[in-house]
């Protein structure tokens, strides 16, 4: 009976209704290359995405971490922040954060109940025109915009879902456009060459914006520069206008020094691992300088130091246990796998690594596994709860072709795979369990670890 539920449980059930309604639509991995339906829905709701300023973030890898860095720096300035990222690890609410915290179940449901009739109206218009109904991500993006307007926030850090030009988030106009490294991924949707992908992602550059780019290949950099020169106010890129000057790994993360267009920020404690995270941090500092003072005003040292000191990036080289050392890393494409390999060497001293791995069907599983070959001693192939996960037996067959059957084990249940991994670690050698291959697997294991922590508390 509803009357016997606690308030928290009641709103959790209502939030689950929202998630179920969204999941009944075309899934986000089937994003349609269209913007008009999202724009129509936003217009009917009064264009909530225009109620605050926007920093728009795209790229292939590092989008979420960079978005989190930017949001944390903005919040340290005293601004009310919104952050829209995807996908989530444990709960849908993570995608829409207010002041660094996932939106509450109550707010999620309340705003959804307000916009749902208009969503139905747009669905009916699309049906009458012979078009498909709004997709999961189209509705989610506008739901997020409405939540942030309802809050209200001062600034939204907005991560693109896929691509840029026709992504649903692109109905918003970014004051600042941020590009993390662009590599090959989602070629079925974005193009078969890195240049085609870059042109699609460059679609988030709006007239008068300040554009910032991470380290890119020369052809990608040229595309971003050309678009910026044509319509943007300013273009800043890694290595020329900002960069990491020093990064020294330590047991808690790293100590970094970064240079921006207007100064240096030295000896910052950054509690996340991997040199790429230092580069994400440098990009974020430059982006916030662009937003706050047009890339001509330095951020106060104390603001940067405080923001960096408690920064976190769940699921990205995240240490969830020290005994045994257990690392979660959502490396789901070849570039991400290469970053993981580099970090295992530089930040963790090349431990005896046992990999617990699941990969989604649309990903380049062979390339990911081949990159991990020299860094992992043994592999336990498992299967996340995503319907898109490659069946464990099938992925294990591929892994055996690459590594040899003696290095591969199969355990379809991730919880059992973790238990088996513990038994494979040598007792008198630096070792680690690495959970990787897909965001869904990392999210599933993170939830298991959270349940364990609650039971031990």
C-alpha positions as CSV (number, residue, x, y, z in Angstrom):
1,X,0.0,0.0,0.0
2,X,1.3,3.5,-0.9
3,X,0.3,4.9,2.5
4,X,2.7,2.4,4.2
5,X,5.7,3.5,2.1
6,X,8.3,5.8,3.4
7,X,8.6,9.1,1.6
8,X,12.0,8.1,0.2
9,X,10.7,4.8,-1.1
10,X,7.6,6.5,-2.6
11,X,9.7,8.9,-4.7
12,X,12.0,6.1,-5.7
13,X,9.1,4.3,-7.1
14,X,7.9,7.4,-8.9
15,X,11.4,8.0,-10.4
16,X,11.4,4.4,-11.6
17,X,8.1,5.2,-13.5
18,X,10.0,8.0,-15.2
19,X,12.9,5.7,-16.2
20,X,10.5,3.0,-17.4
21,X,8.7,5.5,-19.6
22,X,11.9,6.7,-21.1
23,X,13.3,3.2,-21.6
24,X,10.1,2.2,-23.5
25,X,11.3,4.6,-26.3
26,X,13.9,4.0,-29.0
27,X,17.1,3.4,-27.0
28,X,20.0,5.9,-26.8
29,X,22.4,3.7,-28.8
30,X,19.9,4.1,-31.7
31,X,20.1,7.9,-31.7
32,X,18.5,9.4,-34.8
33,X,20.5,12.1,-36.8
34,X,17.8,14.7,-36.4
35,X,17.3,17.8,-34.3
36,X,13.9,19.2,-35.2
37,X,11.8,17.0,-32.9
38,X,13.9,18.0,-29.9
39,X,13.7,21.7,-30.9
40,X,9.9,21.4,-31.3
41,X,9.5,19.9,-27.8
42,X,11.8,22.5,-26.3
43,X,9.9,25.3,-28.0
44,X,6.6,24.1,-26.7
45,X,8.0,24.1,-23.2
46,X,9.3,27.7,-23.5
47,X,12.9,26.8,-24.5
48,X,14.1,26.0,-21.0
49,X,17.7,25.6,-22.3
50,X,17.8,29.4,-22.8
51,X,17.2,30.1,-19.1
52,X,20.9,29.8,-18.1
53,X,24.3,30.0,-19.7
54,X,25.9,26.8,-21.2
55,X,29.3,25.2,-21.5
56,X,29.0,22.5,-24.2
57,X,31.3,19.5,-24.2
58,X,32.0,17.0,-26.9
59,X,34.7,14.6,-28.0
60,X,35.3,10.8,-28.0
61,X,36.9,10.1,-24.7
62,X,37.1,12.2,-21.5
63,X,33.8,14.1,-22.0
64,X,32.3,13.2,-18.6
65,X,35.5,13.7,-16.6
66,X,36.1,17.1,-18.2
67,X,32.5,18.0,-17.6
68,X,32.8,17.1,-13.9
69,X,36.1,19.1,-13.7
70,X,34.4,22.2,-15.2
71,X,31.3,21.9,-13.0
72,X,33.4,21.5,-9.9
73,X,35.4,24.7,-10.7
74,X,32.3,26.6,-11.4
75,X,30.7,25.5,-8.2
76,X,33.7,26.6,-6.2
77,X,33.1,30.1,-7.7
78,X,29.7,30.1,-5.9
79,X,27.6,29.5,-9.0
80,X,24.5,27.3,-9.0
81,X,25.4,24.6,-11.4
82,X,23.7,21.9,-13.5
83,X,25.6,19.0,-15.1
84,X,24.2,16.8,-17.9
85,X,26.2,13.7,-18.7
86,X,25.7,10.2,-20.1
87,X,25.5,7.4,-19.6
88,X,24.9,6.8,-15.9
89,X,26.7,4.1,-13.9
90,X,24.2,3.1,-11.3
91,X,21.1,5.4,-11.5
92,X,19.5,7.5,-14.2
93,X,19.5,10.6,-11.9
94,X,23.3,10.8,-12.1
95,X,22.9,12.2,-15.6
96,X,21.3,15.4,-14.3
97,X,23.1,16.8,-11.3
98,X,22.4,20.0,-9.4
99,X,25.3,21.5,-7.5
100,X,27.2,18.3,-8.0
101,X,24.5,16.0,-6.7
102,X,22.2,13.8,-8.7
103,X,18.7,15.3,-9.1
104,X,16.3,14.0,-6.4
105,X,13.7,11.4,-7.3
106,X,11.0,13.9,-6.3
107,X,12.3,16.6,-8.6
108,X,12.8,14.1,-11.4
109,X,9.2,12.9,-11.2
110,X,7.7,16.3,-10.6
111,X,9.3,17.9,-13.7
112,X,8.5,14.8,-15.8
113,X,4.8,15.0,-14.8
114,X,4.8,18.6,-16.0
115,X,6.3,18.0,-19.4
116,X,4.8,14.5,-20.2
117,X,1.6,15.8,-21.8
118,X,3.7,18.0,-24.2
119,X,5.9,15.0,-25.0
120,X,2.8,13.2,-26.0
121,X,1.7,16.1,-28.1
122,X,5.0,16.0,-30.1
123,X,4.8,12.3,-30.4
124,X,1.3,12.7,-32.0
125,X,2.6,15.4,-34.4
126,X,5.5,13.1,-35.4
127,X,3.1,10.2,-36.0
128,X,0.8,12.3,-38.1
129,X,3.8,13.3,-40.2
130,X,4.8,9.7,-40.7
131,X,7.9,10.0,-38.4
132,X,9.0,8.0,-35.4
133,X,8.2,9.1,-31.9
134,X,10.7,11.0,-29.7
135,X,13.6,8.7,-28.7
136,X,14.9,8.1,-25.2
137,X,17.7,10.6,-25.5
138,X,15.6,13.3,-27.2
139,X,13.1,13.3,-24.3
140,X,15.9,12.9,-21.7
141,X,17.8,16.0,-23.0
142,X,14.7,18.2,-22.8
143,X,13.7,16.7,-19.4
144,X,17.2,17.7,-18.2
145,X,16.8,21.2,-19.6
146,X,13.5,21.6,-17.8
147,X,14.9,20.3,-14.5
148,X,17.8,22.8,-14.7
149,X,15.4,25.7,-15.5
150,X,13.2,24.7,-12.7
151,X,16.1,24.6,-10.2
152,X,17.1,27.2,-11.5
153,X,20.8,27.0,-12.3
154,X,23.2,29.8,-13.3
155,X,25.2,27.6,-15.7
156,X,24.8,24.2,-17.3
157,X,27.8,22.0,-18.2
158,X,26.3,20.1,-21.0
159,X,27.8,16.9,-22.4
160,X,26.9,15.8,-25.9
161,X,25.2,12.4,-26.2
162,X,26.7,11.5,-29.5
163,X,28.4,13.6,-32.2
164,X,27.4,17.2,-32.0
165,X,25.6,18.8,-34.9
166,X,22.4,16.8,-34.7
167,X,22.7,15.7,-31.1
168,X,19.7,16.6,-29.0
169,X,21.8,18.7,-26.7
170,X,22.6,21.0,-29.6
171,X,19.3,22.9,-29.3
172,X,21.2,24.7,-26.6
173,X,23.8,27.4,-27.5
174,X,27.0,27.1,-25.7
175,X,28.9,30.3,-24.6
176,X,31.9,28.0,-24.5
177,X,32.4,24.9,-26.7
178,X,34.9,22.3,-25.4
179,X,36.4,19.5,-27.4
180,X,38.1,16.5,-25.7
181,X,40.2,14.2,-27.9
182,X,38.4,13.1,-31.0
183,X,39.1,9.6,-32.3
184,X,37.2,6.8,-34.2
185,X,34.1,5.6,-32.4
186,X,30.4,5.2,-33.4
187,X,31.4,5.2,-37.0
188,X,28.0,3.8,-38.0
189,X,26.5,7.1,-36.9
190,X,29.2,9.7,-37.2
191,X,31.3,8.8,-40.2
192,X,34.0,6.4,-41.3
193,X,36.9,8.8,-41.0
194,X,38.2,11.0,-38.1
195,X,37.6,14.0,-40.3
196,X,33.9,13.2,-40.8
197,X,33.5,12.7,-37.1
198,X,35.3,16.0,-36.3
199,X,32.9,17.9,-38.7
200,X,29.9,16.4,-37.0
201,X,31.3,17.3,-33.5
202,X,32.2,20.8,-34.7
203,X,28.5,21.4,-35.0
204,X,28.3,22.5,-31.4
205,X,30.3,25.7,-32.2
206,X,27.9,28.6,-32.1
207,X,28.4,32.2,-33.2
208,X,30.4,34.2,-30.7
209,X,31.5,31.2,-28.7
210,X,34.9,30.6,-27.2
211,X,36.2,27.3,-28.4
212,X,38.8,25.1,-26.6
213,X,40.3,21.9,-27.8
214,X,42.3,19.1,-26.2
215,X,45.3,17.7,-28.0
216,X,44.1,16.5,-31.5
217,X,45.5,15.1,-34.7
218,X,46.4,17.8,-37.2
219,X,43.4,17.1,-39.5
220,X,40.9,17.4,-36.6
221,X,42.6,20.5,-35.3
222,X,42.3,22.1,-38.7
223,X,38.6,21.4,-38.9
224,X,37.9,22.9,-35.5
225,X,40.1,25.9,-36.3
226,X,38.3,26.6,-39.6
227,X,34.8,26.4,-38.0
228,X,36.0,28.6,-35.1
229,X,37.6,31.2,-37.4
230,X,34.3,31.4,-39.4
231,X,31.9,32.0,-36.5
232,X,33.5,31.9,-33.0
233,X,35.1,34.6,-31.0
234,X,38.2,32.8,-30.0
235,X,40.0,29.4,-30.4
236,X,42.4,28.0,-27.8
237,X,44.1,24.6,-28.1
238,X,46.2,22.3,-26.0
239,X,49.9,22.7,-26.2
240,X,49.7,26.3,-27.5
241,X,47.4,28.1,-25.1
242,X,47.2,25.7,-22.2
243,X,48.9,22.4,-21.1
244,X,50.0,20.1,-18.3
245,X,53.5,21.2,-17.3
246,X,54.1,18.4,-14.7
247,X,52.3,15.4,-13.4
248,X,53.7,13.3,-10.6
249,X,51.7,10.1,-9.7
250,X,51.2,9.2,-6.1
251,X,49.2,6.6,-4.2
252,X,46.1,8.9,-4.0
253,X,46.3,10.2,-7.5
254,X,48.8,12.8,-8.7
255,X,50.3,16.2,-8.2
256,X,50.0,18.4,-11.2
257,X,51.0,21.8,-12.5
258,X,49.0,23.3,-15.4
259,X,49.5,26.4,-17.6
260,X,46.7,28.3,-19.0
261,X,46.6,31.3,-21.4
262,X,46.8,33.7,-18.4
263,X,49.0,31.9,-15.8
264,X,50.2,28.8,-14.0
265,X,48.6,26.7,-11.3
266,X,51.3,24.8,-9.5
267,X,51.5,21.7,-7.3
268,X,47.8,20.9,-7.3
269,X,46.7,17.7,-5.5
270,X,44.4,15.8,-7.9
271,X,42.9,12.6,-6.4
272,X,42.4,10.7,-9.7
273,X,44.8,8.6,-11.6
274,X,46.1,8.8,-15.2
275,X,47.9,11.5,-17.1
276,X,44.9,12.0,-19.3
277,X,43.0,13.2,-16.2
278,X,45.6,15.9,-15.8
279,X,45.0,16.9,-19.4
280,X,41.3,16.9,-18.8
281,X,41.9,19.1,-15.8
282,X,44.0,21.6,-17.8
283,X,41.2,21.7,-20.4
284,X,38.7,22.4,-17.7
285,X,40.7,25.2,-16.2
286,X,41.0,26.9,-19.6
287,X,37.3,26.4,-20.2
288,X,36.3,28.0,-16.9
289,X,38.7,30.9,-17.6
290,X,37.0,31.4,-20.9
291,X,33.5,31.3,-19.3
292,X,34.3,33.6,-16.3
293,X,36.6,36.1,-18.0
294,X,36.8,35.5,-21.7
295,X,40.1,33.6,-21.4
296,X,41.8,36.8,-20.1
297,X,41.3,36.5,-16.4
298,X,43.1,34.1,-14.0
299,X,41.1,32.0,-11.6
300,X,42.1,32.4,-7.9
301,X,44.6,29.8,-6.8
302,X,42.5,28.8,-3.8
303,X,39.5,28.1,-6.0
304,X,41.4,25.8,-8.3
305,X,43.2,24.1,-5.4
306,X,39.9,23.5,-3.5
307,X,38.0,22.3,-6.6
308,X,40.8,19.8,-7.5
309,X,41.3,18.5,-4.0
310,X,37.9,16.8,-3.8
311,X,37.4,16.0,-7.4
312,X,36.1,12.5,-8.3
313,X,35.4,10.8,-11.6
314,X,33.5,7.5,-10.9
315,X,34.3,4.6,-13.1
316,X,37.4,6.2,-14.5
317,X,40.5,4.6,-13.0
318,X,38.5,4.4,-9.8
319,X,40.1,2.5,-7.0
320,X,37.2,0.8,-5.1
321,X,39.4,-1.4,-2.9
322,X,43.0,-1.5,-1.8
323,X,43.0,-5.1,-0.5
324,X,42.9,-6.5,-3.1
325,X,43.6,-3.5,-5.3
326,X,40.5,-3.2,-7.5
327,X,40.2,-0.6,-10.3
328,X,37.2,0.2,-12.3
329,X,37.8,1.8,-15.7
330,X,35.1,2.4,-18.3
331,X,37.5,1.9,-21.3
332,X,35.0,1.0,-24.0
333,X,36.9,1.8,-27.2
334,X,40.5,1.4,-28.3
335,X,41.6,4.9,-27.3
336,X,40.2,4.3,-23.8
337,X,42.0,1.0,-23.6
338,X,45.3,2.6,-24.5
339,X,44.8,5.2,-21.8
340,X,44.2,2.4,-19.3
341,X,47.3,0.6,-20.3
342,X,49.4,3.7,-20.0
343,X,47.9,4.5,-16.5
344,X,48.6,0.9,-15.3
345,X,52.2,1.4,-16.0
346,X,52.7,5.1,-14.9
347,X,50.3,5.3,-12.0
348,X,50.2,1.7,-10.6
349,X,53.6,0.3,-11.4
350,X,52.5,-2.4,-13.9
351,X,50.9,-4.8,-11.4
352,X,50.1,-8.4,-12.0
353,X,46.7,-7.6,-13.6
354,X,43.7,-9.9,-13.8
355,X,41.1,-8.4,-16.1
356,X,37.3,-8.8,-15.6
357,X,35.9,-7.8,-19.0
358,X,32.6,-7.4,-20.8
359,X,32.3,-5.5,-24.1
360,X,29.2,-4.3,-25.9
361,X,28.4,-5.7,-29.4
362,X,28.8,-2.5,-31.3
363,X,32.3,-1.9,-30.0
364,X,35.6,-3.0,-31.6
365,X,36.2,-5.9,-29.2
366,X,39.2,-7.3,-31.0
367,X,41.0,-4.0,-30.9
368,X,40.3,-3.4,-27.2
369,X,41.5,-6.9,-26.2
370,X,44.6,-6.7,-28.3
371,X,45.6,-3.4,-26.7
372,X,45.1,-5.0,-23.2
373,X,47.2,-8.1,-24.1
374,X,50.6,-7.0,-22.7
375,X,49.2,-5.4,-19.6
376,X,46.9,-8.2,-18.3
377,X,48.2,-11.6,-17.3
378,X,44.9,-13.3,-17.0
379,X,41.4,-12.5,-18.3
380,X,38.0,-13.4,-16.9
381,X,35.4,-12.8,-19.5
382,X,32.0,-11.9,-18.1
383,X,28.8,-10.4,-19.3
384,X,27.1,-7.1,-18.1
385,X,23.4,-6.9,-17.7
386,X,23.1,-4.8,-20.9
387,X,21.1,-6.4,-23.7
388,X,23.9,-5.2,-26.0
389,X,26.7,-7.1,-24.1
390,X,28.5,-9.7,-26.2
391,X,27.6,-13.1,-24.7
392,X,30.4,-14.3,-22.4
393,X,31.1,-17.5,-24.3
394,X,31.4,-15.6,-27.6
395,X,33.7,-13.0,-26.2
396,X,35.8,-15.7,-24.5
397,X,36.2,-17.4,-27.8
398,X,37.6,-14.2,-29.3
399,X,39.8,-13.7,-26.3
400,X,41.2,-17.2,-26.6
401,X,42.1,-16.6,-30.2
402,X,44.1,-13.5,-29.2
403,X,45.7,-14.6,-25.9
404,X,45.5,-18.4,-25.9
405,X,43.0,-20.4,-24.0
406,X,45.2,-20.9,-21.0
407,X,44.9,-17.1,-20.1
408,X,41.2,-17.0,-20.5
409,X,38.4,-18.0,-18.1
410,X,34.6,-17.5,-18.4
411,X,32.3,-16.4,-15.7
412,X,29.1,-14.9,-17.0
413,X,28.0,-13.5,-13.6
414,X,30.1,-10.3,-12.8
415,X,29.9,-10.9,-9.1
416,X,31.3,-14.4,-9.5
417,X,33.9,-13.2,-11.9
418,X,35.2,-10.8,-9.2
419,X,35.4,-13.6,-6.7
420,X,37.3,-15.8,-9.2
421,X,39.7,-12.9,-9.9
422,X,40.6,-12.6,-6.2
423,X,41.7,-16.3,-6.2
424,X,43.9,-15.7,-9.2
425,X,46.0,-13.0,-7.6
426,X,49.5,-14.1,-6.6
427,X,50.1,-13.7,-2.8
428,X,53.5,-12.2,-2.8
429,X,53.4,-9.8,-5.8
430,X,51.9,-6.4,-6.5
431,X,48.7,-7.2,-8.2
432,X,45.3,-5.8,-9.2
433,X,41.9,-6.6,-10.5
434,X,40.9,-4.4,-13.4
435,X,37.2,-4.2,-14.3
436,X,36.8,-2.7,-17.8
437,X,35.4,-3.0,-21.3
438,X,32.1,-1.3,-20.9
439,X,30.4,1.4,-18.9
440,X,27.5,-1.0,-18.1
441,X,29.9,-3.5,-16.5
442,X,31.7,-0.8,-14.5
443,X,28.3,0.5,-13.3
444,X,27.1,-2.9,-12.3
445,X,30.3,-3.6,-10.3
446,X,30.2,-0.2,-8.7
447,X,26.7,-0.9,-7.5
448,X,27.9,-4.2,-6.0
449,X,30.7,-2.4,-4.2
450,X,28.3,0.1,-2.8
451,X,26.0,-2.6,-1.5
452,X,29.0,-4.3,0.1
453,X,30.1,-1.0,1.8
454,X,26.5,-0.5,3.1
455,X,26.4,-4.0,4.6
456,X,29.8,-3.5,6.3
457,X,28.9,-0.1,7.7
